[in-house]
Amino acid sequence: MTQLLDQYLRNLDHAVKNEAWYAALALALALPNICSTVEYGKQTCDGYVDWWNEFVSKRDDTNLTGYDVYNLRCAFLHTGTGDLQRQIKAYKKSHLGVITLTATAAAKVRKVVVEPGTGSTQGEPVAPAHRSEYVLSFRDLSDQVIEGVRAWQETIQGDAKKSAELDKLYEIKPPDYVAASCAAILQPFR
């Protein structure tokens, strides 16, 4: 499809492998935004949620909804926090209060329900008046995003308009770019 989108995916995987957690989280949360904007033609909360639910939620066993992840995206990318409750629009449709990511691959998804006003916890299911906390491995989340993007790429193969949009992704030039560009510019004058 597009080499740039593949490069983004390789960078996400590289960041996780090298424990660059915050860079990896930013990219993992931005990729669904990029894909949903290309898919639906504009950047919206509903587009992000729909894309996540279609291409990621169907492939994972965490039950994270598009609204849950969109809340985390907004909280982290806009304020550097994990405070999902500040994300008013999507928070009302989310069943989570906190998503806790761990750096260990051994962590399994764990759902904890916190009863408002009591501080006590209990197991599933999540009652509508309660907010729960998900604890999961960041590696699992990043793998789910990568798999979702790959699945989406398959659905848009042959779509010239979407391919053209993906070709507009921001590209960071390699270190030798400036030297090579200057040499090419100066070549006619030698």
HELIX and SHEET records of a PDB file:
HELIX    1   1 GLN A    3  LYS A   17  1                                  15    
HELIX    2   2 TRP A   21  TYR A   40  1                                  20    
HELIX    3   3 CYS A   45  PHE A   55  1                                  11    
HELIX    4   4 SER A   57  ARG A   59  5                                   3    
HELIX    5   5 GLY A   66  CYS A   74  1                                   9    
HELIX    6   6 ALA A   75  THR A   79  3                                   5    
HELIX    7   7 LEU A   84  ARG A   86  5                                   3    
HELIX    8   8 ILE A   88  TYR A   91  1                                   4    
HELIX    9   9 PHE A  138  THR A  155  1                                  18    
HELIX   10  10 ALA A  160  LEU A  166  1                                   7    
HELIX   11  11 TYR A  177  LEU A  186  1                                  10    
HELIX   12  12 GLN A  187  PHE A  189  5                                   3    
SHEET    1   A 4 LEU A  96  THR A 102  0                                        
SHEET    2   A 4 ARG A 131  SER A 137  1                                        
SHEET    3   A 4 ARG A 110  VAL A 114 -1                                        
SHEET    4   A 4 THR A 121  GLN A 122 -1                                        
END                                                                             
